[in-house]
Amino acid sequence: MSDPIYAKNASSRLVAIRALNQILTKGEQLESSLSNDPYFNRLEIRDRAFARLLVSTTLRRLGQVDAVLNGFVKRTPPVFVQNALRIGATQLLFLGTAEHAAVDETVNTIKNHRKYVKFAGLANAVLRKVTGEGRKKLVATTPRDNIPKWIYRSWEKSFDRAAARQMALEYVKVPPLDLTVKSDPEAWAEKLGGEVVFDNTVRLSKAGQVRELPGFNDGAWWVQDLSSSLPVIALEDVIGDVADKKVLDMCAAPGGKTLQLAVRGAAVTALDKSSRRLNILKENLDRIGVSAEVEKADALTWGDNSETFDIILLDAPCSATGTFRRHPDVLHNKDPKQLSSLIKLQRDLLLSAVEKLRPGGFLMYCTCSLQVEEGEEQMEWFLQEKNDFEAIRFSDEKWREFGNSSGYLRLLPHQKREKGGLDGFFLALFRRRL
């Protein structure tokens, strides 16, 4: 809800504080917490970018920021004030913002909020201490402090301590921008000032406004992390050309894999429950110049199972812990209870997929999760449930660099570190026996 006191004086810092409130107290996603804020939409483009930087950096460094602030705050203040302190401290510790701007603007934001004006003096005192002593306290922290304990322990258990440490280091970095190009990746890498990192993925270290890049209006490429592009590439490596194959993309939006399949000539039916995300998919199909049958539907109940498909792609709803580099909110708005609900949903979707796949057809399951409960353990369950399916093991030399987990592909964020890393991902391929 808007506060009229700010109607004519909204700032990047105010928007960032409000967004942090929504993310940490209500589990809202970073982008929606910004885009749904009426103040955000009043800001200039540059100020919007600064608000996004403030929130994303604070989330990436939240454990370290809190460790520093806890040394200067005896009693936890109200949420709005606490998040204002976090935004101010992030500027001083990690963004190199001038002291007068970071401290004074944060204090003024609190002063202008009639409910919390009495905390302005506290905020000023705390942030002055961060300015003077904060970096000494920061030395005693590590990137591990930014990862919720239950998630970090699961990574140590599932992989190893070294891998968990490396993933924590990746968490604090701003990732590069990956583009999937329709053709001629080398030429597009040269035009865009990037590099080809694998197959048709061109990586840019700095991109600016995506819509202003060469090739956007011509439909030459779309934004898609390298990890997200691999399921379709791996599928084609196993079964060959997918042209004219009937493919069901069960949870399609925003549509990177649908675009890959459509560019290759597959007859794709793309389902999703989100109208907003499907609109993005439709816009990209039009821009790229390919077609697919797009339907707003729940994949669990869609269809009467009389129609079957050659290939079903299930990029299942998941905890999304593998996307933390691009979406630093994901680690802070998940808990073990939510994970249990997602595991059940994934199993229901797998069973639904089975009903729509023809004998001899292929089922690709993937998640952008680093939790083995949503990957390897789900596959064990599935093979026990469905003895008419066989797992197709990824053992080709081409895939060795991405990690092999019992024949599945388990992608970790610090793989390909020398080229900027990649999102965490899991993928497995099954064939239904004739």
C-alpha positions in Angstrom: 0.0 0.0 0.0 1.3 3.5 -0.9 2.1 6.0 1.9 1.0 9.5 0.8 3.9 11.0 2.7 6.2 9.6 0.0 4.0 10.3 -3.0 6.2 13.1 -4.4 9.5 12.1 -2.9 10.1 8.4 -3.6 13.7 7.3 -3.8 15.7 4.3 -4.9 16.5 3.6 -1.3 12.9 3.7 -0.2 11.9 1.3 -3.0 14.7 -1.0 -2.0 13.7 -1.1 1.6 10.1 -1.8 0.7 11.1 -4.6 -1.7 13.3 -6.1 1.0 10.3 -6.1 3.4 8.2 -7.9 0.9 10.9 -10.5 0.1 11.9 -11.3 3.6 8.6 -11.2 5.4 6.1 -12.3 2.7 8.3 -14.5 0.5 7.7 -12.4 -2.6 10.1 -12.6 -5.6 12.6 -9.8 -6.2 11.3 -8.7 -9.5 7.7 -8.7 -8.5 8.5 -6.9 -5.3 9.9 -4.1 -7.4 7.6 -4.0 -10.4 4.5 -4.1 -8.2 5.7 -1.1 -6.1 4.0 2.1 -7.4 7.1 4.1 -6.3 9.4 1.9 -8.4 7.5 2.8 -11.6 7.8 6.5 -10.9 11.6 6.3 -10.8 13.9 7.1 -13.7 15.5 4.1 -15.5 18.9 4.8 -13.8 17.2 5.0 -10.3 15.3 1.8 -11.0 18.6 0.0 -11.7 20.1 1.4 -8.5 17.1 0.1 -6.5 17.5 -3.3 -8.0 21.2 -3.3 -7.3 20.6 -2.3 -3.6 18.2 -5.2 -3.1 20.1 -7.8 -5.0 23.4 -7.0 -3.3 21.8 -6.9 0.1 20.3 -10.3 -0.5 23.6 -11.8 -1.7 25.4 -10.4 1.3 22.6 -10.7 3.9 24.4 -12.9 6.4 27.5 -10.8 6.3 25.6 -7.5 6.6 23.6 -8.8 9.5 26.8 -10.1 11.2 28.2 -6.6 11.0 25.0 -4.8 12.1 24.5 -7.2 15.0 27.7 -5.8 16.6 26.2 -2.4 16.7 22.5 -3.0 17.5 21.6 -4.3 20.9 17.9 -4.8 20.2 16.3 -5.7 16.9 14.4 -2.7 15.5 11.1 -2.8 13.6 11.4 -4.6 10.2 11.3 -1.4 8.1 14.1 0.1 10.2 16.1 -3.1 10.2 15.9 -3.3 6.4 16.8 0.3 6.0 19.9 -0.4 8.1 20.7 -3.4 5.8 20.4 -1.2 2.7 22.6 1.5 4.2 25.2 -1.0 5.4 25.3 -2.7 2.0 26.2 0.6 0.4 29.0 1.2 2.8 30.5 -2.3 2.9 30.1 -3.5 -0.6 29.0 -0.9 -3.1 31.5 1.9 -2.3 28.7 4.5 -1.9 29.9 7.8 -0.5 29.4 8.0 3.3 27.2 11.1 3.2 24.9 9.6 0.6 24.6 6.1 2.2 24.1 7.4 5.8 22.2 10.6 5.2 19.8 9.3 2.6 19.0 6.2 4.7 18.4 8.3 7.8 16.2 10.7 5.9 14.1 7.9 4.5 13.4 6.8 8.1 12.7 10.4 9.2 10.1 10.8 6.5 8.2 7.7 7.7 6.0 9.1 10.5 5.7 5.7 12.1 9.5 5.2 12.5 10.8 8.8 12.7 11.9 8.1 16.3 14.5 5.5 15.0 16.3 8.1 12.9 18.9 8.8 15.6 19.5 5.1 16.1 20.0 4.6 12.3 22.4 7.5 12.2 24.5 6.2 15.1 24.6 2.6 13.8 25.6 3.6 10.2 28.3 5.9 11.5 29.7 2.9 13.4 29.5 0.8 10.2 31.5 3.5 8.5 34.2 3.5 11.1 34.4 -0.1 12.3 32.3 -2.1 9.9 35.1 -3.3 7.6 37.0 -4.7 10.6 34.0 -6.8 11.6 33.4 -7.8 8.0 36.8 -9.6 7.9 35.5 -12.1 10.4 32.6 -13.1 8.1 32.6 -15.4 5.1 30.3 -15.9 2.0 29.0 -19.0 3.8 27.2 -16.7 6.2 24.9 -15.6 3.4 23.5 -19.0 2.8 20.6 -20.2 5.1 22.0 -23.0 7.3 19.6 -25.7 6.3 20.5 -25.2 2.6 24.2 -25.0 3.1 24.2 -28.2 5.2 22.2 -29.9 2.5 24.9 -28.9 -0.1 27.7 -30.2 2.1 25.9 -33.5 2.6 24.9 -33.9 -1.1 28.1 -32.9 -2.7 31.1 -32.1 -0.4 32.4 -29.2 1.7 34.6 -27.9 -1.0 31.7 -27.7 -3.5 29.5 -26.0 -0.9 32.2 -23.4 -0.3 32.6 -22.7 -4.0 28.9 -22.3 -4.4 28.8 -19.8 -1.6 31.5 -17.8 -3.4 29.5 -17.9 -6.6 26.4 -16.6 -4.7 28.0 -13.1 -4.1 28.9 -12.6 -7.7 26.8 -10.8 -10.4 26.4 -13.4 -13.2 27.1 -12.8 -16.9 24.2 -12.7 -19.4 23.7 -15.8 -21.6 22.0 -15.6 -24.9 20.8 -18.6 -27.0 21.3 -17.7 -30.7 19.3 -19.2 -33.6 22.5 -19.8 -35.7 26.1 -18.7 -36.3 27.1 -18.2 -32.6 30.7 -17.2 -33.5 29.4 -14.3 -35.7 27.0 -13.1 -33.0 29.6 -13.4 -30.3 31.8 -11.0 -32.4 28.9 -8.6 -33.0 27.8 -8.5 -29.4 31.3 -8.4 -27.8 30.8 -11.8 -26.1 32.1 -15.3 -26.4 30.7 -18.7 -27.3 30.7 -20.9 -24.1 28.9 -23.9 -25.4 26.9 -24.9 -28.5 24.7 -21.9 -29.4 25.2 -20.0 -26.1 26.9 -16.6 -26.4 27.9 -15.0 -23.0 28.2 -11.3 -22.4 30.1 -10.0 -19.3 28.3 -6.7 -19.6 25.0 -6.2 -21.4 23.2 -3.0 -20.5 19.7 -2.8 -21.8 18.9 -6.1 -23.4 16.4 -4.7 -25.9 19.0 -2.3 -27.2 21.4 -5.0 -28.2 22.0 -5.9 -31.9 19.8 -8.8 -33.0 17.0 -8.3 -30.5 14.5 -6.8 -32.8 15.5 -9.2 -35.6 14.8 -12.2 -33.4 18.3 -13.6 -33.6 18.6 -14.7 -30.0 16.8 -14.9 -26.7 18.0 -14.7 -23.0 18.6 -18.1 -21.6 21.2 -19.3 -19.1 23.5 -22.0 -20.4 22.2 -24.5 -17.9 18.6 -24.0 -19.1 19.6 -24.6 -22.7 21.3 -28.0 -22.0 18.2 -30.3 -21.7 17.2 -29.7 -25.4 20.8 -30.1 -26.6 21.2 -33.3 -24.6 17.9 -34.6 -25.9 18.9 -34.0 -29.5 22.3 -35.7 -28.9 20.5 -38.8 -27.7 17.6 -39.1 -30.1 18.8 -37.1 -33.1 16.8 -34.6 -35.1 13.6 -33.4 -33.3 12.1 -31.9 -36.4 8.4 -32.8 -36.8 8.4 -34.6 -33.4 5.3 -34.0 -31.2 6.6 -32.4 -28.0 4.8 -31.4 -24.9 6.5 -28.7 -22.8 4.5 -29.1 -19.6 5.7 -26.1 -17.6 6.9 -24.0 -20.5 7.0 -20.3 -19.5 9.0 -18.1 -19.9 9.8 -20.4 -22.8 13.5 -20.8 -23.6 13.2 -24.6 -24.2 10.0 -24.1 -26.3 11.9 -21.7 -28.5 14.8 -24.1 -28.8 12.5 -26.9 -29.9 10.5 -24.7 -32.2 13.6 -23.4 -34.0 14.6 -27.1 -34.5 11.3 -27.7 -36.2 9.5 -29.6 -33.5 5.7 -29.4 -33.2 5.5 -28.0 -29.7 2.5 -27.7 -27.3 3.5 -25.3 -24.5 1.5 -25.3 -21.2 1.7 -23.0 -18.2 -0.6 -21.7 -15.6 0.7 -18.1 -15.6 -0.8 -15.7 -18.1 1.9 -13.2 -17.5 4.7 -15.7 -18.2 2.8 -17.1 -21.2 2.6 -13.6 -22.7 6.4 -13.4 -22.5 6.6 -16.7 -24.3 4.2 -15.6 -27.0 6.1 -12.3 -27.5 9.3 -14.2 -27.9 7.8 -16.7 -30.4 6.7 -13.8 -32.5 10.0 -12.0 -32.2 12.0 -15.1 -33.0 9.7 -16.0 -35.9 8.7 -19.5 -34.9 5.4 -21.0 -33.7 4.1 -23.3 -31.0 0.7 -24.2 -29.7 0.5 -22.2 -26.4 -2.2 -23.0 -23.8 -2.9 -21.6 -20.3 -3.5 -24.7 -18.4 -2.5 -26.8 -15.3 -0.3 -29.6 -16.6 -1.8 -31.9 -14.0 -5.3 -31.8 -15.4 -4.7 -30.7 -19.1 -5.9 -33.1 -21.8 -7.8 -36.3 -21.7 -4.8 -38.5 -22.4 -6.1 -39.6 -25.7 -3.4 -37.5 -27.4 0.1 -38.8 -26.8 3.5 -37.2 -27.6 6.9 -38.4 -28.9 8.7 -36.3 -26.3 7.6 -34.7 -23.0 9.8 -32.0 -21.4 9.1 -31.5 -17.7 11.0 -28.5 -16.3 9.2 -29.0 -13.0 8.4 -26.3 -10.4 11.1 -26.5 -7.8 12.9 -24.7 -5.0 15.0 -22.9 -7.7 18.0 -22.9 -5.4 20.3 -23.3 -8.5 19.3 -19.9 -9.8 20.5 -17.9 -6.8 23.1 -16.1 -8.9 20.4 -14.4 -10.9 17.7 -14.5 -8.3 19.3 -13.9 -4.9 15.9 -13.9 -3.2 15.3 -17.7 -3.8 17.5 -18.8 -0.8 15.7 -16.5 1.6 12.1 -17.4 0.8 12.2 -21.2 1.0 12.0 -23.6 3.9 12.0 -27.4 4.3 8.2 -27.5 4.4 8.0 -25.8 1.0 10.5 -28.3 -0.3 8.3 -31.2 0.8 5.3 -29.7 -1.1 7.4 -29.2 -4.2 8.6 -32.8 -4.1 5.0 -34.0 -4.1 4.0 -31.7 -6.9 7.0 -33.0 -9.0 5.9 -36.6 -8.5 2.3 -35.8 -9.5 3.6 -34.1 -12.6 5.8 -37.0 -13.5 2.8 -39.4 -13.2 0.8 -37.0 -15.3 3.5 -37.0 -18.0 3.5 -40.8 -18.1 -0.1 -40.8 -19.2 0.6 -38.5 -22.2 3.7 -40.2 -23.5 3.6 -42.8 -26.3 5.4 -46.2 -26.0 9.0 -45.6 -27.2 8.7 -41.9 -26.4 11.2 -39.9 -24.3 10.6 -38.0 -21.1 13.1 -35.3 -20.1 12.9 -34.2 -16.4 14.8 -31.2 -15.1 14.8 -28.7 -12.3 16.9 -25.6 -11.6 17.5 -26.9 -8.1 20.6 -27.9 -6.1 18.6 -30.1 -3.8 19.0 -33.9 -4.5 15.5 -34.5 -3.2 14.3 -32.7 -6.4 16.8 -34.5 -8.6 18.5 -37.8 -8.0 16.2 -39.0 -5.3 13.1 -38.2 -7.5 14.6 -40.3 -10.3 15.1 -43.3 -8.0 11.5 -43.0 -6.9 10.2 -42.7 -10.5 12.1 -45.8 -11.7 10.6 -47.8 -8.8 7.1 -46.6 -9.6 7.3 -47.1 -13.4 9.1 -50.3 -14.5 8.2 -49.6 -18.1 10.7 -46.7 -18.2 14.5 -46.9 -18.6 17.0 -44.2 -17.8 19.2 -43.0 -20.6 22.6 -42.4 -19.1 24.6 -39.4 -20.1 28.2 -40.7 -20.6 29.3 -39.0 -23.8 32.6 -37.1 -23.6 30.7 -33.9 -24.5 28.9 -33.9 -21.1 31.8 -34.8 -18.8 32.7 -31.2 -18.1 29.2 -30.6 -16.7 29.2 -33.3 -14.1 27.8 -36.8 -14.0 25.6 -38.1 -11.2 24.8 -41.7 -11.6 24.4 -41.1 -15.3 22.3 -38.0 -14.9 23.6 -34.5 -15.4 24.1 -32.5 -12.2 25.2 -29.0 -12.9 26.8 -26.9 -10.1 27.2 -23.1 -10.2 31.0 -23.2 -10.0 31.4 -25.4 -13.0 32.9 -23.5 -16.0 34.1 -21.0 -13.4 36.7 -19.7 -15.7 34.0 -18.5 -18.1 31.6 -17.1 -15.5 29.9 -20.2 -14.1 26.3 -21.3 -14.7 23.1 -21.8 -12.9 22.6 -25.0 -10.8 20.6 -27.6 -12.7 19.6 -31.2 -12.8 18.4 -33.2 -15.8 17.5 -36.8 -16.5 16.2 -38.6 -19.6 13.9 -41.6 -19.8 12.6 -43.8 -22.5 9.3 -45.6 -22.3 9.7 -49.2 -23.3 7.7 -50.4 -26.3 
